[in-house]
Amino acid sequence: SSVLSKFMTESEGEVATIGTALQILKVLADERGHDAKIALSENDEIIAAIVSCMFSYPDSLVIQGTACDIIRTLAVNNLKRSQICHQGGTTRIIDSLRRMKTDSYFVYKGFMALENIVSGADVDVLTANDTPKVVLNAIEACFEEVNVQIHGAEVIFHLSSRHDSFKEALVRLGAARLISEAMTRFLPSWEMQQKGCIAIWSISTPKALRSEVGHYAITPIIDGVSAHCSPDDLPSSSQGDKQKFCEDALGAVKCLSTTTTNKRSLEESGAIDLICSIIWLHGDNADLCKAALSALSNICADRDTNQILRISADVLDALVQTMRTHQNKKEVQSLAIFLLRNLTFSPTNCLILQQNKYVSTLVHNAMVNFNTSFEGRAEDVLRVMPSLNQ
């Protein structure tokens, strides 16, 4: 690798020759053998040589794409990621994405490299290179390529996680629309739904952005989870865990459901029925149930208007099932009792609660098991319920 890096740095050879040298380095970078990886990672000159090639041959798809492949592999190492960023690798990748945005195969490679280096890139460098705009332009230019859309959503997630200023820039430039359109266009792709939900969740964390993000994203999220939440639809695979996908999607729903407009949209799009379905399908997963209860609580209670949503007996049945399944999980019981207490502010909901023969017993058992009234909320629920002696 040292010979190759010296050759690339000093050579004024043809593009094909440099491309071949990079291809050899790519094989070494991808090599599973321990010795090959160690030799490559310990070569301090290799990154400078790769970045130099990207600078010298800006119009070569082969050189730019192969360099991105190598960078993606090396950047898994924290030290190498830092070296790549400090030696100009970030700027070179973004510049290539700007110029080659219509070549879907390169954009795919560029996005995968960018995913691995954004966390180590200087915020000022990312800002100076107009990274949000470059990324979104490339996503829009390759709208028919599912792999570009999947990794584009992943880049948006990493970029928005890097600094809050990027969240605002991404939303202003149309990230929510582009991700939502991709989720709708590639509904059969579970990975598109997974990456899309995580990206949407990330860009919507600032409350001021949630209404705009929700305008585009709520229906695609509900449709995506509805299509892929069943255990039969998603056998466990290397692509990830189906329950974690549902948990992340519910996290996005919870985040979006803090505005009145989004609450209404979620209700109209069937979010409550979907949450109940997830509870029945994956009720043995405590973390997923906590995410479901949190999202349901946000949708059902609107602090801005002081209104409580009227629920059906089916929704209460799902809530009761969660409490019964996880009686030894304090956080699950706490979230369930928090939701029950909020529901009691609606006279219609009180009637539904009073007709359920399990609510009083479950709330009472939770108080006894954990020796707490859950900040008085359990007592508030029991106050509207028939006496246990009855």
Secondary structure, DSSP 4 states (H G I P E B T S, - for coil): -HHHHHHHHH----HHHHHHHHHHHHHHHH---HHHHHHHHT-TTHHHHHHHHHHH-TT-HHHHHHHHHHHHHHTTSHHHHHHHHHTTHHHHHHHHHHHSTT-HHHHHHHHHHHHHHGGGS-HHHHHHTTHHHHHHHHHHHTTT-HHHHHHHHHHHHHHHHH-HHHHHHHHHTTHHHHHHHHHHHTTT-HHHHHHHHHHHHHHT-SGGGHHHHHHHHHHHHHHHHHHH-STTT---BTTB-HHHHHHHHHHHHHHHTTSHHHHHHHHHTTHHHHHHHHHHHSTT-HHHHHHHHHHHHHHHEETTTTEEPPPPHHHHHHHHHHHHHTTT-HHHHHHHHHHHHHHTTSHHHHHHHHT-SSHHHHHHHHHHHHT--TTTHHHHHHHTSPPTT-
